[in-house]
Amino acid sequence: MNVYEMPSIKTLFSEALAEKPDSYVVDQIFARFPSLTDLMNVTEQELTAIKGIGKVKARQIIAALQLARRLNAPVYSHPHVIRSPKDAADLLVPEMRYLQQEHFVVLFLNTKNHVIGRPETISKGSLNAAIVHPREVFRAAIKRSAASIVVSHNHPSGDCTPSHEDIQLTARLVEAGDVTGIEVLDHIIVGGDQFISLKERGLMTS
């Protein structure tokens, strides 16, 4: 979802709270948290700072937002097969687009490119940096008996453009994969609803 969908989100939000769309409470919520990312990461303390929202209503709001996030998340009750960068992004973007810190996440695949379990967060960074060591990535891959992996991290800024550091890290991971025999198929960078595949960009060389 993007900023242009916020009016419809506001209407649904108002209905869930039994408030009018132009009520003081709803206006204040959307004035203080203008983007969907801001809204999805709101805290009880931030909500109760708004006049007219007590602890009970704040918890109702947060519960509704958490439910919305879960309903939008991929279902892992059946095997997912990764045949393209989009297949990987379809699993990763819903989980990562609202994150306000960088997370480094790995998809583990078997010999048939079926996803093993759920994506695993290997590291969390600051507002703009997730530090990860290849050792941590491949330790997790070996633990899952993975034949190959797709790595991913998010850019909280929403700009998917790979940095020099992203390209360097990818090269180190590809090299480590050659040594361990676990191929790094792709590095997906998520920014909001968008993604970039370093494989498609020709940036997967070691």
C-alpha positions as CSV (number, residue, x, y, z in Angstrom):
1,M,0.0,0.0,0.0
2,N,1.2,3.5,-0.6
3,V,0.4,7.0,0.5
4,Y,-2.4,7.3,-2.2
5,E,-4.3,4.6,-0.4
6,M,-4.3,6.3,3.0
7,P,-7.8,7.9,2.5
8,S,-9.4,4.5,2.2
9,I,-7.3,3.2,5.1
10,K,-8.6,6.1,7.1
11,T,-12.2,5.2,6.3
12,L,-11.8,1.6,7.3
13,F,-9.9,2.6,10.4
14,S,-12.8,5.0,11.4
15,E,-15.3,2.2,11.0
16,A,-13.3,-0.2,13.1
17,L,-13.1,2.4,15.9
18,A,-16.8,3.4,15.5
19,E,-15.6,7.0,14.8
20,K,-16.4,9.4,12.0
21,P,-13.6,9.8,9.5
22,D,-13.3,13.5,10.3
23,S,-13.4,13.0,14.1
24,Y,-10.7,14.6,16.3
25,V,-9.3,11.2,17.3
26,V,-9.0,9.8,13.8
27,D,-7.6,13.1,12.5
28,Q,-5.0,13.2,15.2
29,I,-4.0,9.6,14.6
30,F,-3.4,10.2,10.9
31,A,-1.8,13.6,11.4
32,R,0.8,12.1,13.8
33,F,1.3,8.9,11.9
34,P,0.8,9.9,8.2
35,S,2.3,6.8,6.5
36,L,1.2,3.2,6.8
37,T,4.7,2.3,8.1
38,D,4.3,4.9,10.9
39,L,0.8,3.6,11.7
40,M,1.8,-0.1,11.8
41,N,4.6,0.7,14.2
42,V,2.6,2.9,16.6
43,T,2.9,2.2,20.4
44,E,0.3,2.2,23.1
45,Q,2.2,5.2,24.7
46,E,2.0,7.2,21.5
47,L,-1.7,6.5,21.1
48,T,-2.7,7.4,24.7
49,A,-0.9,10.7,24.3
50,I,-3.8,11.6,22.0
51,K,-6.8,13.2,23.8
52,G,-9.7,10.8,23.7
53,I,-7.7,7.6,23.5
54,G,-7.3,5.6,26.7
55,K,-5.4,2.4,27.3
56,V,-8.4,0.2,26.3
57,K,-8.9,2.0,22.9
58,A,-5.1,2.1,22.3
59,R,-4.9,-1.7,22.8
60,Q,-7.9,-2.2,20.5
61,I,-6.2,-0.1,17.8
62,I,-2.9,-2.0,18.1
63,A,-4.7,-5.3,18.1
64,A,-6.5,-4.3,14.9
65,L,-3.3,-3.3,13.2
66,Q,-1.6,-6.5,14.2
67,L,-4.5,-8.5,12.8
68,A,-4.2,-6.5,9.5
69,R,-0.5,-7.4,9.4
70,R,-1.2,-11.1,10.0
71,L,-3.9,-11.3,7.4
72,N,-1.5,-9.8,4.9
73,A,1.3,-12.1,5.7
74,P,2.1,-15.2,3.5
75,V,0.6,-18.5,4.4
76,Y,3.2,-21.3,5.0
77,S,0.8,-24.2,5.2
78,H,1.8,-25.4,1.7
79,P,5.2,-25.5,0.1
80,H,6.5,-22.4,-1.6
81,V,8.7,-22.8,-4.7
82,I,11.2,-20.1,-5.6
83,R,11.5,-19.9,-9.4
84,S,12.1,-16.2,-9.8
85,P,13.0,-13.0,-7.7
86,K,9.3,-12.2,-7.6
87,D,8.5,-15.5,-5.9
88,A,11.0,-14.6,-3.2
89,A,9.7,-11.1,-2.9
90,D,6.1,-12.2,-2.6
91,L,7.2,-13.9,0.7
92,L,9.5,-11.2,1.9
93,V,7.8,-7.9,1.1
94,P,4.7,-8.4,3.3
95,E,6.9,-9.4,6.2
96,M,9.4,-6.5,5.8
97,R,7.8,-3.5,4.3
98,Y,6.7,-1.9,7.6
99,L,10.0,-2.4,9.4
100,Q,11.6,0.8,10.7
101,Q,15.1,-0.8,11.2
102,E,17.1,-2.8,8.8
103,H,16.6,-6.5,9.1
104,F,18.7,-9.2,7.4
105,V,16.5,-12.1,6.5
106,V,17.2,-15.5,4.8
107,L,15.0,-17.9,2.9
108,F,16.3,-21.5,3.1
109,L,15.6,-23.8,0.1
110,N,15.9,-27.5,-0.5
111,T,17.2,-29.2,-3.7
112,K,13.9,-28.6,-5.4
113,N,13.8,-24.9,-4.5
114,H,11.0,-25.4,-2.0
115,V,11.2,-23.0,1.0
116,I,12.2,-24.7,4.2
117,G,10.2,-23.3,7.1
118,R,9.7,-19.6,7.5
119,P,12.2,-16.8,6.7
120,E,14.7,-16.3,9.5
121,T,15.9,-12.9,10.7
122,I,19.7,-13.2,11.1
123,S,20.4,-9.7,12.3
124,K,18.7,-6.4,13.1
125,G,20.4,-3.1,12.6
126,S,19.9,0.6,13.4
127,L,17.7,2.9,11.4
128,N,19.9,2.4,8.3
129,A,22.3,-0.5,8.8
130,A,22.0,-4.3,9.5
131,I,25.4,-5.8,10.2
132,V,25.6,-9.5,9.3
133,H,28.6,-11.9,9.0
134,P,28.5,-14.7,6.4
135,R,29.3,-17.2,9.2
136,E,25.9,-16.4,10.9
137,V,24.1,-16.8,7.6
138,F,25.6,-20.2,6.7
139,R,25.4,-21.6,10.2
140,A,21.7,-21.1,10.0
141,A,21.6,-22.6,6.5
142,I,23.5,-25.7,7.6
143,K,21.2,-26.1,10.6
144,R,18.3,-26.2,8.2
145,S,20.1,-28.6,5.8
146,A,19.5,-26.0,3.0
147,A,20.8,-26.6,-0.5
148,S,20.6,-22.9,-1.4
149,I,19.5,-19.6,0.1
150,V,18.0,-16.3,-0.9
151,V,19.1,-13.4,1.3
152,S,17.3,-10.2,1.8
153,H,17.3,-6.9,3.8
154,N,15.1,-3.9,3.9
155,H,15.8,-0.2,3.4
156,P,13.5,1.7,5.8
157,S,13.9,4.8,3.6
158,G,11.8,3.0,1.0
159,D,14.6,3.4,-1.6
160,C,15.7,-0.1,-2.8
161,T,18.8,1.1,-4.6
162,P,21.7,-1.2,-3.5
163,S,24.6,0.6,-1.8
164,H,28.2,-0.2,-2.3
165,E,28.2,-2.0,1.1
166,D,25.2,-4.1,-0.1
167,I,27.1,-5.2,-3.2
168,Q,30.2,-6.0,-1.2
169,L,28.3,-8.1,1.3
170,T,26.6,-10.0,-1.5
171,A,30.0,-10.8,-3.0
172,R,31.2,-12.1,0.4
173,L,28.1,-14.2,0.8
174,V,28.4,-15.7,-2.8
175,E,32.1,-16.5,-2.1
176,A,31.2,-18.2,1.3
177,G,28.5,-20.1,-0.5
178,D,31.0,-21.4,-3.0
179,V,33.1,-22.7,-0.1
180,T,30.2,-24.3,1.8
181,G,28.4,-25.7,-1.2
182,I,25.3,-23.7,-0.4
183,E,24.5,-21.4,-3.3
184,V,23.3,-17.9,-2.8
185,L,20.6,-17.6,-5.4
186,D,19.7,-13.9,-5.0
187,H,19.9,-10.9,-2.7
188,I,16.5,-9.1,-2.5
189,I,16.4,-5.5,-1.2
190,V,13.0,-4.4,0.0
191,G,11.9,-0.8,0.2
192,G,8.2,-0.4,1.2
193,D,6.2,-2.3,-1.4
194,Q,9.0,-2.3,-3.9
195,F,12.0,-4.6,-4.3
196,I,15.2,-5.0,-6.3
197,S,16.9,-8.3,-7.2
198,L,20.7,-8.0,-7.3
199,K,20.7,-11.1,-9.5
200,E,18.6,-9.4,-12.1
201,R,20.9,-6.4,-11.8
202,G,23.9,-8.6,-12.5
203,L,25.4,-7.9,-9.1
204,M,25.8,-11.4,-7.7
205,T,29.5,-12.0,-8.6
206,S,32.0,-12.8,-5.9
